[in-house]
Amino acid sequence: MSADYVVNGSVAVITLNNPPVNGLGLATRTAAVEGLRKAQADAAVKAIVITGAGKAFSGGADIKEFNSPKALTEPTLHTLINVVENSAKPVVAAIHSVCMGGGLELALGCNYRVALPGAQIALPEVKLGLLPGAGGTQRLPRMIGLEKAINMIVSGTPILSEKLADTALFDEVFATGSDLLASAIAFANNVADVRPLPKVRDRKVHYPNHEAFLQFTRNTVKAMSGAFPAPIECVETVAASVTHKFEDGIKFERERFLHLIQTPESKALRHAFFAERVASKVPDVPADTPTREIRQAAVIGAGTMGGGIAMNFVNAGIPVVLLETKQEALDKGIATIRKNYENTMKKGKLTQEKFDQRVGLISGTLSYADIAQADIVVEAVFEDMGVKETVFTQLDEVMKPGAILASNTSTLDVDQIAGFTRRPQDVIGTHFFSPANVMKLLEIVRGKATGKDVLATTLALSKKLKKTGVVSGVCDGFIGNRMIEQYSRQAGFLLEEGCLPEQVDKAVEKFGFAMGPFRMGDLAGNDIGWYIRKRRYVEKPEIVYSKTADLLCEMGRFGQKTGAGWYDYKAGDRKAYANQAVNEMIVKHSADIGVERRKISDQEIVERLVYSLVNEGARILEEGIAMRASDIDMVYLTGYGFPVYRGGPMFYADTVGLFNVLIAMEKYAKGRHGDAWTPAPLLVKLAAEGKGFNS
Ligand code: NAI
């Protein structure tokens, strides 16, 4: 049973019961329709209340039914809502906690809606590249007005029930702490004899001069959503609630929904939705693997990353001690953290009380003795094996048995680092991304000896810190940076062959990346890549890089931090302005190396950058560094600004077709530095079998 039926006096109560959020799966829909039939047939029943058990009224469609024929098996959500709307007896939705998507559409099919304060009300379908497909676009504007409905449906953002108390959506929002069911039954008894039954569909949407408003909205939404089609489709469909009769509006909604569900963008978003959930699953580390308790943390190094990492612990309520070698560096690191929280408070996003709490959880020290009792220590010192050795040798001496010893290294060998200790099973890589207090991605690097309980604990911790944890094996650069290296190399070659930074960035940003490679370089600091390349020139002289980035650094142009990089920046403004001297340097460099510059299309730019990621991703997959293609996608979606509606590089390659990707790569292999395009054997194999990375 996934909906319960009881009769309370003259009121039948149908309680949706499908944990965790009463998803409207087939069994729940069937049981709800069955309950409605029973209530119609029972002469003693005068009114019906629909509510939800546990933590929600209903979170909407059952995700387990996504991409399965079950979603279309009768009774569908449409049928359920029709049965509700055509009930001869009044139906009251009693809403609490969560009422989203199909759950809200079901409530809108009811004659009345009552709620507790604090319930999250939303139509979030746009986040999966869809629009509400069970009448939401037609019924919501009839209850909260055109403008509010467009805002809710285009953004997908939840609104608290009390904030909607003054709209027609709710007949009553009860006082906090009320007994929802008792109040809803009392309400149902009161309206049991009212006829005609009020129906949302019978109302009209009034908006003076709606055409002007809709045109303005279309322009704004188009400008903001670029190549992502769902938001503008949401606008057009909600617009039909004003311009069409109800039945025609519903038909239009259905048509646009069926169109969107087939778009690559929606498929990509649904892929990302599942990819995020599966990323925390490691086949040989089952869910019941014991974990270690994390009550106290320490961070070594209070620089750029150490400060941000410490904030993550504090935000999750875990006290943290920062360790530095010099008092000055420690004071500076703690002052930066304070300043960050002060800025958040100034923006009104943190109360004084929370500020005091957070700052109170941070302390600093110069002595290892003060961190010995921490349950986890994250090292974030300079990216130098010698320094890492000094730190890990000391950690091994002082840390209590069972403490997790984590390194935030972005390129170094975690197994070698583990070898500096007598407890390699306790060592793991936790690669945070900058700014560490903001970025969602946490690459969890599993060393050869890392204990299963240490991995399970770190995965659980990543959830607690509100990160998307993705497990990577040990290799130079792990998943993300190893792939980005190939991308950056192509970006450099494009400059040598005829592009300027602006053209490359614009092409990739039009594809949907948050930032092109050169604006990204300016943000991260071009000197970091320079430092890494200098190491590579010695360690791996066979790898060829364009010299343009080195020449840029030789000009002292490290990026935004020096006010000048590939572009110029004005103080207090992140906007990038092209710089003539940089562009001249690029053109001159082509001449110096004897390359005749040519016009390069945006398509070539995007293909070379994205397919270079795909090819390296395929190698990472076949070497077992990543467990699944979708993990690689998660890394790129949450750490590198890859457009979420393209699903990540591996999913995008599947969308294009691996055969087509290979053909393009063969073409580029005939150009300069063609050896960069040697296809990964896995890519060749899957393309020959007509398969994709994710299928
Ligand atoms: P940073 O130079 O800003 O900070 C390093 C801090 O460590 C400095 O405050 C320094 O005083 C301190 N330190 C150096 N040796 C120490 C020792 N023996 N004991 C205690 N403290 C010591 O460096 P950043 O950027 O924070 O990088 C730290 C680590 O994080 C590196 O391994 C880096 O590769 C990695 N990383 C950096 C990212 C970035 O975007 N900056 C991103 C991801 C990882």
Boltz pocket constraint, residues with backbone or C-beta under 6 A from the ligand:
constraints:
  - pocket:
      binder: B
      contacts: [[A, 300], [A, 301], [A, 302], [A, 303], [A, 304], [A, 305], [A, 306], [A, 323], [A, 324], [A, 325], [A, 329], [A, 379], [A, 380], [A, 381], [A, 382], [A, 383], [A, 384], [A, 387], [A, 390], [A, 391], [A, 408], [A, 409], [A, 410], [A, 411], [A, 431], [A, 432], [A, 433], [A, 434], [A, 524]]
      max_distance: 6.0
